[in-house]
Amino acid sequence: MELIQVDIVGLSTSPSSGGAYALVLGEVDGNRRLPIIIGAFEAQAIALELEKIQPPRPMTHDLLRDLFEAVGAEVLSVVIDELRDGTFYAKIRFVHNGRERQLDARPSDAVALAVRVDAPIFVAPAVMEEAGIPAEEGGTLSVSSSREMEEPEPPMSRLERMQKMLEKAIEEEDYERAAQLRDEIARLKKEQGQN
């Protein structure tokens, strides 16, 4: 089964679901969006990591990341692999002692961990087929985020997307966000051996 890689496109409040949030995932090599309703705590956990805000004490997902590291396990990826009765299901794939394993997880928890360990996020084709929304037709999909995408763009690397967000932050005179993005871009370039 060929999985579909996705990135986080946005995180917004969802007024229709009583204070819950919509996590919007977008195809890396396509134009579909996958909105998943998640709880406020999980939305906060994802947003804090995306914004690189360090809470004074480790949150649950930080603890999970630290536990994986402490036992010498490496998170390989997160897969949203099933949609049953309107509920999404996910797996955290990891390697421990040379053996590949997986854990069942809620997609929100799996994504919160993935952003902390920089693991790729995938969606099963059947799930994307059933719940994905083409970006052209998704004009009514409202995503309130500094990462808001106004129209579909060709696939870009994470670094290219971050540089585009940096340009937008500067254009909007959001200098605090621009500084955070600048630092994250520098970190990514260092990891990739670029100057």
N, C-alpha and C positions, 0 to 999 in steps of 0.2 A: 504494500500500500504506500503510495507516494504522498507524503504529508505536505501540507501547505504552510510555509513559514509566514508568520505575521509579526508585526510590531505594534506597540501601543500608539494609537493615533490620538486618543483623547480620553478624558475622564470628566464626566459631568454629572450634575445632579439630575435626577429623573423625577420631576414633579408627579408624574402619573403613578409612581410606585412608592408613595409615602415616605419620602426622605431617603430612599435608596439611591445608589449611583449607577451610572452606565459606564462600563469599561468598554471602550471601542477599540477593537483590534483590526488592523488593516493588512491585507495581503502585501507581502514584499514584492512579489512578481505578478501582481494583478490589481484589480480595482474594486474588489469586494470588501465590505466592512462587516465585522461581526460584533454587534453590541451584546454585552452580557451584563445583566443587572447584578450588582454586588452590594454588600453592606457598607455602612459608613466607616467602620473600623478598617476593613480591608482597603477601601478607597483611600483612606488616610495613609495606610501603610505603603501603598503603591506611590501615592503622590509625594510623600516625604522622601522616598528614595529617588524618584525621578527628579525632584528639585534639589537633591543632595543636601537635605536638611537633617542634621544629626540630632536626634532626641537626647535628652540628658541621660536616660537609661535605655538599655536595649529593648526594643519591641519584640513581640513574639517571633516575627519573621527574621529579625536579626539573630535571635537565639537559635532558630532553626538553621540559619546559615552557619553560625558559629559551631553548632553541633556537628553538622556535616564535616566542617573543617577539622574539628577536634578528633573525630574518629577516622580521619583520612579518606573520606568519601568525596567524590567529585560529582556535582550535578551536571549532567550532560545536556538535558533539555526538559522542556515542559510540553506536554501534548494534551490538547483538549480533544478527547477522542470519542465522546458520546454525547448525544442530546436525547434524553428520555423524559417524556411527559413534561416538557418545558424546562427541564433541569439539565444544566451542563455538567459533565464529569471530566476530570483531568487525571493525568499521571505525571509524577515527577520521576524522570529517568536518571539514574545515577550509577556510578561504578564504585564498588567497595571491595578491597582485597582482590582486585583483578576480575571481579565478577559483576556483570551488568544486572541491575535490579530496577524495580519500579515501585512507587508508592501511590496509592489512590489519594486524591486530594480534591478539594474544591478548586475550581479554576482561579478564583480570586486569591487564594492562598498560594497556589502554584505560581501565579504571575508575580505576586509580591516577593516570592523567593527568587524567581528568575531574574528580576531586575536587580536584586542584591548580589547575585553571583554572575551576572552578565551571561546567562544561559539563553539560547534561542527558544522561541515559543512557536509551537506548531499546532495546526488544527487538522483533524481528519477531514478528508474530502467530503464525506457524507454529512458531517456537521456543517461545513461551509455551504454545501449545496442546500441544506434545509433551512439554515438560519442566516446565511450571508445576505447582505444588501449591496447591490451594485452601486458604486459611488455616483454614477450619473443619475440614477433614479432615486438616490438617497438624499435628495435636496432637503427633504423635511427632517432629516436626522440632524439634530442640534447637538453639537459638541462644544461645550464651553471649556476651553483650555488654552494655555499659551501655545500648545502644539496644534491648534485648530488648522485643518486643511480645508481651503475654500473649494478646491476642485482637484480631481485626480491628477497626479503628476507621474512622470515615468519613475520606475523603481530607482531608488538611490541607496547608497550605502548609509550606514548609521552616521558616519562622519559627515557626509554630504548633507544629510537631513539636519544635523546639529548646526552646521555652518549656515544653512538656510534659516533656521530658527534664530540664530545669532543676528543675522541681517535684519530679520523681522523685529526682534527685540530692540535693536538700535534704532530702526525706523520709527518704532512706537515710543521711543525714549524710555524704555523699561530697562534702565541701566543696571539695576540689581540683577535682573534675569540675565542680561547680557554678560555680566561678570561671571555668573555661575556657568553659563554656556561656554564662555571663553576658557574657563578653568577645566571644564569637562573635555572640551576639544583638545586642549593641551595634553591632558591625561591620555586620551585615546591615541593621539599622534605618538606619544612616548611609547605606549604599549605596542603600536604598530611599527616602531622604529623610524618614524618620520620626524622631520624637524619643523 
